[in-house]
Amino acid sequence: MPPPARHRHRLGGGKGEEKAKRCKEWGLPEPEFEIKSNNIVVIFRKSKLTEEYLDGLGLSTREKEIIQILKEKRKITSSDIQRRYGVSRDTANSWVNKLIRSNLIERQGKGKAVYYVLREM
């Protein structure tokens, strides 16, 4: 699947590493490169984190919403979650910990500077 139409024209020519970097910036999986006959084929895929995939993991509505926020904003803190949903730190951390155990997100930073990002998939 090619990148979204609004990005397709920006992908342009250049090296495969540049295309991979642009895909990552847009929250897409890195392209796959294959050799078929005498051609190099570049395959662009949409995010693996589809609604169907997340449903199969048994995530709550809030946990799926956190994933969607991360797809759009690239990072989130426990405080962001607490403010957005009006929940305690324990509840926010419970949601985050389930997403970590599901290998969907990972913790970055230390102490008060901790935030969460999507894992590379």
C-alpha positions as CSV (number, residue, x, y, z in Angstrom):
1,M,0.0,0.0,0.0
2,P,1.5,3.4,-0.9
3,P,1.8,6.2,1.5
4,P,-1.2,8.4,1.9
5,A,-1.9,10.6,-1.1
6,R,-0.8,13.7,0.6
7,H,2.6,12.2,1.2
8,R,3.0,10.3,-2.1
9,H,4.4,13.3,-4.1
10,R,6.9,14.1,-1.4
11,L,8.4,10.6,-1.4
12,G,10.1,11.3,-4.7
13,G,13.3,9.8,-5.9
14,G,16.4,9.2,-3.9
15,K,17.9,6.4,-1.9
16,G,15.9,3.7,-0.1
17,E,17.2,5.0,3.2
18,E,15.6,8.3,2.6
19,K,12.2,6.7,1.8
20,A,12.5,4.6,4.9
21,K,13.2,7.7,7.0
22,R,10.2,9.5,5.5
23,C,7.9,6.6,6.2
24,K,9.0,6.5,9.8
25,E,8.4,10.3,10.1
26,W,4.8,9.7,8.9
27,G,4.2,6.8,11.3
28,L,4.3,4.1,8.6
29,P,6.2,0.9,8.7
30,E,9.5,1.0,6.8
31,P,9.0,0.0,3.1
32,E,10.0,-3.5,2.0
33,F,12.3,-3.9,-0.9
34,E,12.2,-7.0,-3.2
35,I,13.9,-8.0,-6.4
36,K,11.5,-9.5,-8.9
37,S,12.9,-10.4,-12.3
38,N,15.2,-7.5,-13.2
39,N,13.2,-5.0,-11.1
40,I,13.4,-3.6,-7.6
41,V,9.9,-3.4,-6.0
42,V,9.2,-1.2,-3.1
43,I,6.2,-2.1,-1.0
44,F,4.6,0.5,1.3
45,R,2.3,-0.7,4.0
46,K,-0.1,1.1,6.2
47,S,0.3,0.9,10.0
48,K,0.0,-2.6,11.4
49,L,-2.0,-1.2,14.3
50,T,-5.4,-1.4,12.7
51,E,-8.6,-1.6,14.6
52,E,-9.0,-5.3,13.9
53,Y,-5.5,-6.0,15.1
54,L,-6.0,-4.1,18.4
55,D,-9.4,-5.7,18.9
56,G,-7.7,-9.1,18.7
57,L,-5.4,-8.1,21.6
58,G,-8.4,-7.5,23.9
59,L,-7.6,-3.9,24.5
60,S,-10.1,-1.6,26.2
61,T,-11.6,1.4,24.4
62,R,-9.3,3.8,26.3
63,E,-6.2,1.7,25.5
64,K,-7.1,1.8,21.8
65,E,-7.5,5.5,22.1
66,I,-4.1,5.9,23.7
67,I,-2.6,4.0,20.7
68,Q,-4.5,6.3,18.3
69,I,-3.1,9.4,20.2
70,L,0.4,7.9,19.9
71,K,-0.1,7.4,16.1
72,E,-0.9,11.1,15.8
73,K,1.3,12.8,18.4
74,R,4.2,10.3,18.6
75,K,4.5,10.4,22.4
76,I,2.3,10.6,25.5
77,T,2.9,10.9,29.3
78,S,1.0,9.4,32.2
79,S,0.0,12.9,33.1
80,D,-1.4,13.5,29.6
81,I,-3.6,10.4,30.0
82,Q,-4.7,11.4,33.6
83,R,-5.8,14.9,32.3
84,R,-7.5,13.7,29.2
85,Y,-9.6,11.0,30.9
86,G,-9.9,12.4,34.4
87,V,-8.4,9.3,36.0
88,S,-5.9,8.6,38.7
89,R,-2.2,7.9,38.1
90,D,-2.7,4.3,39.0
91,T,-5.4,3.9,36.3
92,A,-3.3,5.7,33.7
93,N,-0.3,3.5,34.6
94,S,-2.4,0.4,34.5
95,W,-3.4,1.2,30.9
96,V,0.1,2.0,29.9
97,N,1.5,-1.1,31.5
98,K,-0.9,-3.3,29.6
99,L,0.2,-1.6,26.4
100,I,3.8,-2.3,27.3
101,R,3.1,-5.9,28.1
102,S,1.4,-6.2,24.7
103,N,4.6,-4.9,23.1
104,L,2.7,-2.0,21.5
105,I,4.5,0.8,23.3
106,E,7.8,1.4,25.2
107,R,8.9,3.7,27.9
108,Q,11.4,6.5,27.2
109,G,13.2,8.9,29.5
110,K,13.8,8.7,33.3
111,G,12.0,10.0,36.4
112,K,9.6,12.9,35.8
113,A,10.7,13.0,32.1
114,V,9.2,9.6,31.3
115,Y,7.0,9.4,28.2
116,Y,5.7,6.6,26.0
117,V,6.1,5.9,22.3
118,L,4.9,3.3,19.9
119,R,7.3,0.3,19.5
120,E,8.8,-0.2,16.1
121,M,6.7,-3.0,14.4
